[in-house]
């Protein structure tokens, strides 16, 4: 069997994903790559993918490269346009999350995938993370009964370095971090709850990093060039933030799902610790994770008592080999299998759209005084198409 011919758009930090797919002679290889930074392209392309790999600065050149699939790993605000180009050209697309930065953009991508019969896969790797799969298993096995409420607190301890020194800090590029960063957690909330948000409201603000006046342009740099967790603390000591900083560093939203479940999500970008904590409450118990990486545990209480640290069930979390607790290798493996066999996947383009829609509506609410915002569901025919495995 010949190797799948793959392309990659964007050689930034997240391009480590495509290294997992570049396995010449073992089923897939990267034959073409694109990055708008010619220096980055020259320094990486042939070193990583071989002397014969096509290297270009315009993604449209890859449309004519006879690719079996393409990884779009570019900044969020480019996902819609680049994704549409490849979907319309019939090239299967791995589109990193979030699917787009508006609900309308997501709907255009879903419609294009269906219209042209082009496989679309969205990189929601958290659906493969051991802590998330453990919580979902606890729920599906019935240990807490029927889910009625989900709470998530996300402590983004490296937020200043990760999101306030480059394009992420500008709402024109992300809509908000409630959408950009929150799309992961909103998708997980939906997955654990078995439904999608239909009514949301939110509050929040730029409460810390807006007071940091040190700003500078970082064109040509990557996050790994400035990340220094040991040095950049406390948050107000950060220097060299993006010239434009107009996204919130603290936000909280409430959701009512289409199946009656209520949920909340809180996100803070200036905590000393970096992890996410979920609580899921059902009709017969509750679960909560402590930690989200190697050594974490999921605890389940399903017998009445006063406070007790010991749980009725404790599930230890063991990370697998690879980044994000082994989730990224599974994500790439699923995409490669999907473009050859099609069929259902753990990730879902419809769910990706619903996560963006919730984050987009919550941002609208947050910036208009916390008003309630209704979310329209996607076209039922589109839902049926994707639920049917895109065939």
Beta strands, then each sheet from edge to edge (+ up, - down):
strand 1: 4-9
strand 2: 28-34
strand 3: 54-56
strand 4: 69-72
strand 5: 93-96
strand 6: 120-123
strand 7: 147-155
strand 8: 197-205
strand 9: 250-257
strand 10: 262-268
strand 11: 275-282
strand 12: 285-290
strand 13: 297-301
strand 14: 313-316
strand 15: 373-374
sheet 1: 3+ 2+ 1+ 4+ 5+ 6+
sheet 2: 14+ 13- 12+ 11- 7+ 10+ 9- 8+ 15-
end
